[in-house]
């Protein structure tokens, strides 16, 4: 882990805080989440989990539709609730059924667990 600081005191404070988090088991390395795009998680889910389900065809179609959305190009750690809300609102304004929107949103839950 590396960062740049304006002052040496800021760097020392960061070091002390980080070391205490690591020693206290509260440190969570989010490097993987910064590199992994939502589309990557969606593709992985599509190949590993969807085939185990009865509605595999519908689920894969929903995941393929998700992968066409701009939001899936974001690193998973960068996806915010406002992005999801904007997607939902757009779907509602397009006249999509609420059950369709709900089912599509439900597919994202495993990605964020």
N, C-alpha and C positions, 0 to 999 in steps of 0.2 A: 504494500500500500504506500502510495506517495502523494504528497500534496505540496503546494507552494504557499508560503506564508509571508505576510508583510513584515512581521517582526520575529525576532528570535524567541521572544516571550510567547507569542502565539503558537509557534512550533512546539515549544516545551509544554504548553498547556494541552495541545492536541495529543502529544505523545503520552502525557500523564493520563489523560482521559481514555485514550485508546488502550493503553496497557491495563488500566483498571477494569475496563470492560472485558478485555480478553481474559484476564485473571479471574474475573467474577462470572465468567460464562455468559455475559450479556452481549458480547460482540457477535454480530451477524455479518458475515462477508457476503456482499451483494454483487460481487463481480460477475457471477454467472447470470444473474437477472439483468445486468446492464448489457450483456452481450447477446442474450437470447431474445429474439423477436417473437411477438405473439403468433405470427404465422408459423414459426418453427414449432411452437408448442401445439398449435392446431394440427399441423401435419403429423406430428408424433402421435397425438391422440387419435387421429384418423387411422393411422396404420396399426396402432397397438390396442386401442380400446374399442373403437367403433365396431370392428368385426365380431366382437363378443356379444353384441346386442342384437335383439330381434329386429329393430328398425334401422338396420345398418345403412340401407340405401338413403333413407330420409336424413339420417344424421350426417352422412358423408356429404350429401347435397347442401346441408346447412353449413357445414364446415368449409366447403368450397366457396359458398357465398360469403362467409366471413373473410376468407382469404382474399377476396376482391376488395375489401374495405381498406381504406387508408390506415385505419387504426392498427391493423395487423402488421404494418411495417415498423411500428414503434417497438423499442425494447420493452419487454414486459414490465419492467420496473417503472417505465414512463407513462404507462396507461393510467389515466386518472378517471375518477367517477364522472367528471364533466365530459370526457370523451364518450363514455358509455351513454350518458344521458342525451348527448347530442345525436348519437346514432339512433337511440330509441325514439327521440322526438321526430327525427327525419322519417323513420319507418311509420310512425303514427300518421304523419302528414301525408305520406304516400298511400295511406289507406290500408296498410297491412293489418291483418287480424292480430288482436292482442295475444292470442294463443301462439301465433307464429313468432311474434317478438319474444314472448316469454320463453319458448322452446329454444330459440337461438341464443338468448342470454344465458340460459341454463347450461349451454355447452361451454361457456367461458369459466364457469365456477371452478372446475378442476385446475385450470391454468393459474388461478390465484391462490390456491391452497398450499 
